[in-house]
Amino acid sequence: MESRTVDAGGSKMPILRCTNKLLADIDDPPLADAAPSASPLGDWYGHLFAADRRKCIMFINEPTLFVCPAFGLLKADYRDIAPFFRDLLTWTLRVTFFPENEVAWIVELHRELKVGRTVNRSTAASLNNRIANAKATFLWQGGFGCCDLAALAVLLNQTPMKPIGYSNGYEQMRKLVDKCLNRPRSEGYPPLDRSRFVPQQELPPCPHCGRPLRTAEAQQCFHCGADWHGKPAKSE
């Protein structure tokens, strides 16, 4: 897929602010201008790290601290960072049960992206905290193969964080989306339901590539990119 990272300084185009470690592995060079974008949902910070001897990437939204984690990656998966991020954002929004119309609206806001360097130490520190949580969860559950990755994404986005008043990333992202869409703000958002998640070894296989899906009811494969939302899943 062709990269959509372009330079449009001062626009509403979101910025993927990547650490030096992640920048070293991707094709897009960072822009010199470090000014924040005017994107309705703000900019994102991303870092490349290892967990259970596997490459992983996590992005965190600067204003809400909503995180998008990806695990068990190859360099080829994310060298073209813009489409990789959009696919990861789509998957995370779906496993955290955002409605499909909101998923489409949010992803459309990120159709074009810029790449920059990290500038906000507080956001970078929050990202490192969520990465530490993910690593600890892998250890607690016995390793990568025993961990339900969708449930982990939900857990990370339900973890209270001091910089946002001990709220969580899911709740803050919901509030920001409601504000952007001019909807009345809810007094509180119900906790995400994890009852449908099952251990990874029990997850059904993708009908296209055969690798395990992220949840028992998934309609998209994050390994091969197949998407069968609204249509029957058929093997190719």
C-alpha positions, -999 to +999 in steps of 0.1 A: +000+000+000+013+034-009+024+056+020+002+087+027+027+106+049+031+140+033+042+174+044+013+199+049+027+221+076+002+238+099-027+217+087-051+194+105-031+164+094-022+143+125+015+137+133+029+103+142+056+113+167+080+084+167+109+077+190+144+074+174+142+036+177+111+035+156+123+061+132+153+040+124+131+012+112+106+030+090+109+046+055+094+080+062+119+106+075+107+130+103+097+165+095+118+193+109+088+213+121+078+201+156+047+222+159+016+203+170-011+197+144-046+210+145-061+176+142-094+172+161-081+141+178-046+154+183-012+137+175+001+103+184+034+090+199+049+057+189+077+034+201+092+002+190+100-023+218+106-060+224+083-082+245+088-120+248+116-117+222+092-103+196+090-069+180+061-047+192+049-012+186+026+009+207+010+043+198-006+066+223-029+095+216-015+127+231-048+143+244-066+111+256-038+086+262-058+060+242-033+033+231-030+012+200-007-018+206+007-042+180+026-074+189+047-100+172+058-079+142+083-081+114+100-050+101+082-054+068+049-050+086+055-014+097+082+001+074+055+020+056+042+034+089+011+053+077-010+024+065+003+002+093-010+028+118-044+031+102-049-006+102-038-008+138-061+021+148-090+004+130-084-028+149-080-012+183-112+009+179-132-022+169-119-044+198-128-016+222-163-016+207-165+018+190-194+018+166-185+012+129-196+047+119-173+063+145-144+039+134-148+051+098-149+088+109-118+085+131-098+066+105-108+091+078-092+118+099-060+099+096-061+093+059-030+115+055-003+116+082+030+133+089+059+117+107+077+137+134+099+133+165+086+131+200+085+165+219+062+160+249+080+142+277+048+136+297+032+118+268+063+098+262+064+088+298+027+077+297+036+056+266+064+039+285+041+031+314+017+014+291+045-006+275+056-017+309+021-028+317+020-048+284+053-065+292+042-074+327+009-089+314+029-111+290+050-124+319+020-129+342+000-149+316+029-171+306+042-155+274+030-143+240+012-175+230-009-175+261-020-139+260-053-127+244-040-097+225-075-081+221-082-084+258-048-068+264-057-038+242-089-035+262-071-038+295-045-011+286-072+013+276-091+007+308-062+013+331-065+045+351-037+071+345-027+100+368-021+125+339-058+123+330-071+125+365-072+087+370-096+083+341-086+059+313-078+062+276-110+046+264-132+070+284-112+100+273-113+090+236-150+085+239-154+120+254-132+136+227-151+119+199-185+130+214-172+166+216-159+165+180-193+152+168-212+177+190-230+151+210-240+155+247-212+143+269-221+112+289-218+112+327-199+080+325-191+053+300-198+016+308-168-006+313-157-025+282-170-061+281-142-087+280-165-117+285-163-126+248-126-129+248-110-164+250-074-177+253-055-172+221-049-209+216-087-214+215-094-186+190-108-195+156-085-192+126-087-166+099-106-181+069-080-165+046-046-172+062-053-197+089-037-177+117-057-171+150-081-142+151-079-116+178-113-124+193-139-151+190-162-128+170-135-109+150-145-100+114-110-088+105-076-105+105-047-083+117-022-108+103-032-108+066-055-078+065-086-096+054-118-078+064-152-094+061-174-069+081-209-071+069-203-101+046-198-139+051-163-150+057-151-173+029-118-189+023-100-177-008 
